[in-house]
Structure formats: C-alpha cells, structure tokens
Amino acid sequence: MNIDPKKQELFQILRILYKKNLSQRKLAKEMSISLGKVNYCLKALQKKGFIKLTNFRNNKNKAQYLYLLTPKGISEKTKLTINFLKQQSREYNKLKKEIDDV
C-alpha cells in the first residue's frame, strides 16, 4: 500500500512550513519539484484552510509572502504524520515477517 504522491507532497510542504518559512522558489528547490507545482500545492492548502498567506506590507518586494499554518493545518499535518508512521510500521512488519520466513 503506497501513500498518494499528492498527499505526500502536501504533507511535505506542511512539514517544512511548520519548521521554517521559505519562499516558493526555496521550497521548490528543497523538495526537488517545480515552482509551478509548489504554487499549485500552496493554493490547494490555502483553499482547504490549512495555511494562511500574508504579505509583508512594508517590504519593497511585494511578491514576498509568509505562509503560516492554521490550527486546521497543524491538525492535518499531525493526522498525516500519524497515518505515515502507521504505514511505515505496517511495511516494516511485513518486511520483517518475510525475512523471518526465509
């Protein structure tokens, strides 16, 4: 059973934004995905209410944004983390059983 790649990307973005705030370009580089895909994912997360987008009003570069996890986003990140860990545990147990049976 594999994790849905789209959910995995959204989870990774939530995880990174929870730790540190990055520009879309830096986020794309850290995740090794396209800038367009990061933009799409951030819009999806914002639409679901998982992140809040704010602009630095006094910044000369008006394209500079701050992405904040909302309480709903933190809850979703936690849920995704638990599901990911459960999946990893199931895969580990399955592999361990296969090795033990040999």
ZIJO-V168309 format. One record per residue. N is the residue number from 1. PHI is phi in whole degrees, 0 to 359 (999 if undefined). OMEGA is omega in degrees with one decimal (* if undefined). Layout:
N|PHI|OMEGA + N|PHI|OMEGA
This chain:
1|999|-178.0 + 2|257|177.3 + 3|281|177.4 + 4|303|-177.3 + 5|303|179.2 + 6|295|178.5 + 7|295|179.8 + 8|296|178.0 + 9|294|178.9 + 10|297|177.7 + 11|298|-178.7 + 12|297|177.7 + 13|296|178.5 + 14|301|-179.0 + 15|297|-179.2 + 16|293|-179.2 + 17|294|177.5 + 18|293|-178.6 + 19|278|-176.2 + 20|204|179.5 + 21|263|-179.7 + 22|237|172.0 + 23|290|178.5 + 24|300|-179.1 + 25|297|179.4 + 26|292|177.7 + 27|295|177.9 + 28|299|-180.0 + 29|295|-179.1 + 30|296|-178.8 + 31|270|-177.1 + 32|59|174.3 + 33|230|-176.6 + 34|289|177.1 + 35|298|178.4 + 36|298|179.6 + 37|292|177.0 + 38|298|179.9 + 39|300|178.7 + 40|300|-179.2 + 41|296|179.7 + 42|297|177.6 + 43|295|178.4 + 44|295|178.7 + 45|295|178.9 + 46|292|180.0 + 47|297|178.8 + 48|282|179.2 + 49|84|-178.2 + 50|275|176.4 + 51|227|177.4 + 52|240|-177.6 + 53|253|176.8 + 54|233|179.8 + 55|256|173.7 + 56|285|-174.5 + 57|296|-176.8 + 58|269|-179.1 + 59|277|178.5 + 60|295|178.9 + 61|272|-175.1 + 62|292|178.6 + 63|276|-178.6 + 64|277|-177.7 + 65|239|175.2 + 66|244|-179.6 + 67|255|-178.3 + 68|246|174.9 + 69|286|175.9 + 70|276|174.6 + 71|305|177.1 + 72|296|178.3 + 73|294|178.1 + 74|294|178.0 + 75|297|179.3 + 76|296|177.9 + 77|300|178.8 + 78|297|179.3 + 79|298|179.1 + 80|295|178.2 + 81|297|179.1 + 82|298|178.9 + 83|297|178.5 + 84|297|-179.9 + 85|295|176.4 + 86|298|179.7 + 87|297|179.5 + 88|297|178.9 + 89|295|177.6 + 90|298|179.6 + 91|295|178.0 + 92|298|-179.1 + 93|298|178.6 + 94|296|179.6 + 95|295|179.2 + 96|299|179.1 + 97|297|178.7 + 98|299|-179.8 + 99|292|-179.9 + 100|296|-179.2 + 101|285|-178.2 + 102|281|*
